[in-house]
Amino acid sequence: MTTVSTRPTTGMVLHQVLAHSALNFLLNDGGTIEADNPASIVVTTGGPRRRLTETERLRQSRVALRRIRSNLRTFRLVVDPAWSTSLRAELAWYSECLGELRDPYVLRDMLLLNGPLLLDEGDLEPILDIVSQSISGAHTRVAEARGGDRHARLVEQMNLLWDSPQFTDKAEKPAVELMPTLLHRSWRDVRGAGRTAKKEPTDQNLHKLRIRSKGLRYGCETVALVAGDPARRTTRATKTLQGKLGDLHDTCVSVEWLEALAEDHPELARSTEGLLVVQRATAAVTRRGWKKDLKEIERRWHKWQG
């Protein structure tokens, strides 16, 4: 994403970010963009483009949805509240739909990585078959969502984000003056979630901290277009914590899934034992160091914002 011109308004900066994410979504969400015409999917070097694999297109679609939701929340004083609230609800709905498809892909990747090291092919195959069935079912549900009126209306809103988002009068204020101050709520959210996680470092509390750090990250990425290096350094710090806690979340999901699999299919209980040992050990290792990463966010934030 290129840096915007000198003294841009808040609306100019936010429009650029929303349009970038909307285009990324439109290019990668299933068949939204016709792929038989290469000219329709090539944008600019470094800009949004249609990815080659379904897994990567799914990831890009979900990232675009998260960025839009996060920016609408962080900079909510700049956008029409009724329009923004409605759009965020629709983004959350479709993000949840795509999440149902992502999770079994993550499980499949874990099984393909660890399974051959721990299980014979005959023991691994029935587990992979169950995951494949989950992927197939999730594909069906996503296809139904994409074919419905609700998704069509969401695509219309994405086009609106590209053309003319609904801003308030505050959008005319200089971005370098207003946008950093609008990050303070996101910072307080991270600080509060961090305090809770320090007192009770449960997987649920760490997941909440991950969500809050993600919101701060996307906000800092946007503000970095006008605030420069201090915002970028804070972005990198939040990205580090978010990535680590994201890995932890995926590992915990795999543990819960394997435990449920053993309970629902007793004949597979023995096969899951070794996988559970590895995933629990991975979760234990991934939990280490998050306090240090959180402290780095705090250091970067205070050095920038005071």
C-alpha positions as CSV (number, residue, x, y, z in Angstrom):
1,M,0.0,0.0,0.0
2,T,1.5,3.4,-1.0
3,T,1.8,6.3,1.4
4,V,-0.8,9.0,0.8
5,S,0.0,12.6,0.0
6,T,0.9,15.4,2.4
7,R,-1.8,16.5,4.9
8,P,-4.5,14.2,3.7
9,T,-7.9,14.2,5.4
10,T,-8.9,11.4,7.7
11,G,-11.5,10.4,5.1
12,M,-9.0,10.2,2.3
13,V,-6.8,7.8,4.3
14,L,-9.6,5.7,5.6
15,H,-11.2,5.5,2.1
16,Q,-7.8,4.3,0.7
17,V,-7.6,1.5,3.3
18,L,-11.2,0.4,3.0
19,A,-11.0,0.4,-0.8
20,H,-7.8,-1.7,-0.7
21,S,-9.4,-4.3,1.5
22,A,-12.7,-4.3,-0.4
23,L,-10.9,-5.0,-3.7
24,N,-8.8,-7.7,-2.0
25,F,-12.0,-9.3,-0.9
26,L,-13.7,-9.0,-4.3
27,L,-10.7,-10.5,-6.1
28,N,-10.4,-13.5,-3.8
29,D,-13.9,-14.4,-2.5
30,G,-14.8,-17.5,-4.6
31,G,-16.3,-16.5,-7.9
32,T,-17.0,-12.8,-7.2
33,I,-14.5,-11.8,-9.9
34,E,-14.6,-13.7,-13.2
35,A,-11.3,-15.5,-13.5
36,D,-11.5,-16.3,-17.2
37,N,-10.2,-12.9,-18.2
38,P,-6.7,-12.3,-16.8
39,A,-7.0,-8.6,-17.2
40,S,-9.8,-8.6,-14.7
41,I,-7.6,-10.0,-11.9
42,V,-4.3,-8.2,-12.4
43,V,-4.1,-5.0,-10.5
44,T,-0.7,-3.4,-9.7
45,T,2.6,-4.8,-8.4
46,G,2.2,-5.1,-4.6
47,G,-1.5,-4.4,-4.7
48,P,-4.5,-6.8,-4.3
49,R,-4.6,-9.7,-6.6
50,R,-6.4,-13.0,-7.0
51,R,-4.4,-15.7,-5.4
52,L,-3.6,-19.0,-7.1
53,T,-4.8,-21.5,-4.5
54,E,-8.2,-21.8,-2.9
55,T,-6.6,-21.9,0.6
56,E,-4.8,-18.6,0.0
57,R,-7.9,-17.0,-1.5
58,L,-9.8,-18.0,1.6
59,R,-7.1,-16.5,3.8
60,Q,-7.1,-13.2,1.8
61,S,-10.9,-12.9,1.9
62,R,-10.9,-13.4,5.7
63,V,-8.0,-10.9,6.2
64,A,-9.9,-8.3,4.1
65,L,-13.1,-8.8,6.2
66,R,-11.2,-8.4,9.4
67,R,-9.4,-5.3,8.3
68,I,-12.6,-3.6,7.2
69,R,-14.4,-4.5,10.4
70,S,-11.5,-3.4,12.5
71,N,-11.1,0.0,10.8
72,L,-14.8,0.7,10.9
73,R,-14.7,0.0,14.7
74,T,-11.5,1.9,15.4
75,F,-12.4,5.0,13.3
76,R,-16.2,4.8,14.0
77,L,-16.4,8.6,14.6
78,V,-15.5,9.1,11.0
79,V,-18.2,6.8,9.4
80,D,-22.0,7.0,9.5
81,P,-22.9,5.0,12.6
82,A,-26.0,3.3,11.2
83,W,-24.3,2.2,8.0
84,S,-21.2,1.1,9.8
85,T,-23.0,-0.9,12.4
86,S,-25.0,-2.7,9.8
87,L,-22.0,-3.4,7.6
88,R,-19.9,-4.7,10.5
89,A,-22.7,-7.2,11.4
90,E,-22.7,-8.5,7.8
91,L,-19.0,-8.7,7.7
92,A,-19.1,-10.7,11.0
93,W,-21.7,-13.1,9.5
94,Y,-19.7,-13.9,6.4
95,S,-16.4,-14.0,8.3
96,E,-17.9,-16.7,10.5
97,C,-19.1,-18.6,7.4
98,L,-15.5,-18.6,6.0
99,G,-14.1,-19.5,9.4
100,E,-16.1,-22.7,9.4
101,L,-14.2,-23.6,6.2
102,R,-10.8,-22.5,7.4
103,D,-10.7,-24.6,10.7
104,P,-10.9,-28.0,9.0
105,Y,-8.2,-26.9,6.6
106,V,-5.9,-26.1,9.5
107,L,-6.7,-29.5,11.0
108,R,-5.9,-31.3,7.8
109,D,-2.6,-29.5,7.5
110,M,-1.7,-30.5,11.1
111,L,-2.6,-34.1,10.3
112,L,-0.6,-34.2,7.1
113,L,2.4,-32.8,8.9
114,N,2.3,-34.9,12.1
115,G,0.3,-37.9,11.1
116,P,2.8,-39.7,9.0
117,L,5.4,-39.4,11.8
118,L,3.1,-40.9,14.5
119,L,0.7,-43.2,12.7
120,D,0.6,-45.9,10.2
121,E,-1.2,-45.0,7.0
122,G,-4.2,-47.3,7.9
123,D,-4.6,-45.5,11.2
124,L,-4.3,-42.0,9.7
125,E,-6.6,-42.5,6.8
126,P,-9.9,-42.7,8.6
127,I,-9.1,-39.5,10.6
128,L,-8.3,-37.7,7.3
129,D,-11.5,-38.9,5.8
130,I,-13.5,-37.4,8.7
131,V,-11.7,-34.0,8.2
132,S,-12.3,-34.3,4.4
133,Q,-16.0,-34.7,5.2
134,S,-15.9,-31.6,7.4
135,I,-14.3,-29.6,4.6
136,S,-16.8,-30.8,2.1
137,G,-19.7,-29.9,4.4
138,A,-18.2,-26.4,5.0
139,H,-17.7,-25.9,1.3
140,T,-21.4,-26.6,0.8
141,R,-22.5,-24.1,3.4
142,V,-20.1,-21.4,2.1
143,A,-21.4,-22.0,-1.5
144,E,-25.0,-21.6,-0.2
145,A,-24.1,-18.4,1.5
146,R,-22.3,-17.1,-1.6
147,G,-25.4,-17.9,-3.7
148,G,-27.8,-16.0,-1.5
149,D,-29.2,-12.5,-1.4
150,R,-27.3,-11.6,1.8
151,H,-24.0,-12.2,0.1
152,A,-25.1,-10.2,-2.9
153,R,-25.9,-7.3,-0.7
154,L,-22.5,-7.6,1.0
155,V,-20.8,-7.4,-2.4
156,E,-22.8,-4.2,-3.1
157,Q,-21.4,-2.8,0.1
158,M,-17.9,-3.8,-0.9
159,N,-18.4,-1.8,-4.1
160,L,-19.6,1.1,-2.0
161,L,-16.4,1.0,0.1
162,W,-14.5,1.2,-3.1
163,D,-16.5,4.1,-4.5
164,S,-17.9,6.2,-1.7
165,P,-18.0,5.2,2.0
166,Q,-20.5,7.0,4.1
167,F,-18.4,9.4,6.2
168,T,-19.3,12.0,8.9
169,D,-18.1,15.6,9.0
170,K,-15.0,14.4,11.0
171,A,-13.7,12.8,7.9
172,E,-12.6,16.3,6.8
173,K,-10.2,16.7,9.7
174,P,-6.5,16.3,9.0
175,A,-5.6,12.6,9.3
176,V,-2.3,13.2,11.1
177,E,-4.1,15.1,13.9
178,L,-7.2,13.0,14.3
179,M,-6.4,9.4,13.5
180,P,-3.7,8.7,16.2
181,T,-6.1,9.9,18.9
182,L,-8.8,7.4,17.6
183,L,-6.4,4.6,18.4
184,H,-6.5,5.2,22.1
185,R,-9.6,3.0,22.7
186,S,-7.9,0.1,20.8
187,W,-4.9,0.6,23.1
188,R,-7.0,0.5,26.2
189,D,-8.7,-2.6,24.9
190,V,-5.3,-4.3,24.6
191,R,-4.2,-3.1,28.0
192,G,-7.3,-4.3,29.7
193,A,-7.2,-7.7,27.9
194,G,-3.5,-8.0,28.8
195,R,-4.2,-7.4,32.5
196,T,-6.9,-10.0,32.6
197,A,-4.7,-12.5,30.8
198,K,-1.8,-11.9,33.3
199,K,-4.1,-12.6,36.2
200,E,-5.7,-15.6,34.5
201,P,-3.8,-16.9,31.5
202,T,-6.5,-19.1,30.3
203,D,-6.8,-20.0,26.6
204,Q,-10.0,-18.0,26.4
205,N,-8.4,-14.8,27.9
206,L,-5.4,-15.2,25.7
207,H,-7.7,-15.5,22.7
208,K,-9.4,-12.3,23.7
209,L,-6.0,-10.6,24.0
210,R,-5.2,-11.8,20.5
211,I,-8.4,-10.3,19.1
212,R,-7.7,-6.9,20.8
213,S,-4.1,-6.9,19.6
214,K,-5.3,-7.6,16.1
215,G,-7.6,-4.5,16.3
216,L,-4.7,-2.3,17.4
217,R,-2.5,-3.7,14.7
218,Y,-4.9,-2.9,11.9
219,G,-5.5,0.6,13.3
220,C,-1.8,1.2,13.5
221,E,-1.3,0.0,10.0
222,T,-3.8,2.6,8.8
223,V,-2.3,5.4,10.9
224,A,1.2,4.5,9.7
225,L,0.2,6.0,6.3
226,V,0.5,9.4,7.9
227,A,2.4,8.8,11.2
228,G,5.3,6.9,9.7
229,D,7.8,4.8,11.6
230,P,6.4,5.1,15.2
231,A,3.1,3.6,14.0
232,R,4.9,0.9,12.0
233,R,7.0,-0.2,14.9
234,T,3.9,-0.5,17.0
235,T,2.3,-2.5,14.2
236,R,5.2,-4.9,14.1
237,A,5.0,-5.5,17.9
238,T,1.3,-6.2,17.8
239,K,1.7,-8.5,14.8
240,T,4.3,-10.6,16.7
241,L,1.9,-11.1,19.7
242,Q,-1.1,-11.7,17.4
243,G,0.8,-14.3,15.4
244,K,2.0,-16.2,18.5
245,L,-1.5,-16.2,20.1
246,G,-3.0,-17.2,16.7
247,D,-0.8,-20.2,16.6
248,L,-1.8,-21.1,20.1
249,H,-5.5,-20.7,19.2
250,D,-5.1,-23.1,16.3
251,T,-3.3,-25.6,18.4
252,C,-6.0,-25.5,21.1
253,V,-8.7,-26.0,18.5
254,S,-6.9,-29.0,17.2
255,V,-6.6,-30.4,20.8
256,E,-10.3,-29.9,21.4
257,W,-11.1,-31.5,18.0
258,L,-9.0,-34.6,18.7
259,E,-10.5,-35.0,22.1
260,A,-14.0,-34.9,20.7
261,L,-13.0,-37.3,17.9
262,A,-11.8,-39.8,20.4
263,E,-15.0,-39.5,22.3
264,D,-17.3,-39.7,19.3
265,H,-15.3,-42.5,17.6
266,P,-13.8,-44.8,20.3
267,E,-12.3,-47.0,17.6
268,L,-10.0,-44.0,16.8
269,A,-9.0,-43.1,20.4
270,R,-5.7,-45.0,20.3
271,S,-4.8,-43.3,17.0
272,T,-5.3,-39.9,18.5
273,E,-3.2,-40.4,21.6
274,G,0.1,-39.5,20.0
275,L,-1.4,-36.6,18.1
276,L,-2.8,-35.2,21.3
277,V,0.6,-35.5,23.1
278,V,2.3,-33.5,20.3
279,Q,-0.4,-30.8,20.1
280,R,-0.5,-30.3,23.8
281,A,3.2,-30.0,23.9
282,T,3.1,-27.5,21.1
283,A,0.5,-25.5,22.9
284,A,2.6,-25.4,26.1
285,V,5.6,-24.1,24.1
286,T,3.5,-21.6,22.2
287,R,2.2,-20.1,25.5
288,R,5.7,-19.0,26.5
289,G,6.9,-15.5,25.9
290,W,3.6,-13.7,25.3
291,K,4.1,-11.4,28.3
292,K,7.4,-10.3,26.8
293,D,5.7,-9.6,23.5
294,L,2.9,-7.7,25.3
295,K,5.5,-5.6,27.1
296,E,7.1,-4.7,23.8
297,I,3.8,-3.4,22.5
298,E,3.5,-1.3,25.6
299,R,7.0,0.1,25.1
300,R,6.4,0.9,21.5
301,W,3.1,2.5,22.3
302,H,4.3,4.8,25.1
303,K,7.4,5.8,23.1
304,W,5.1,6.9,20.3
305,Q,1.9,8.2,22.1
306,G,3.4,9.1,25.4
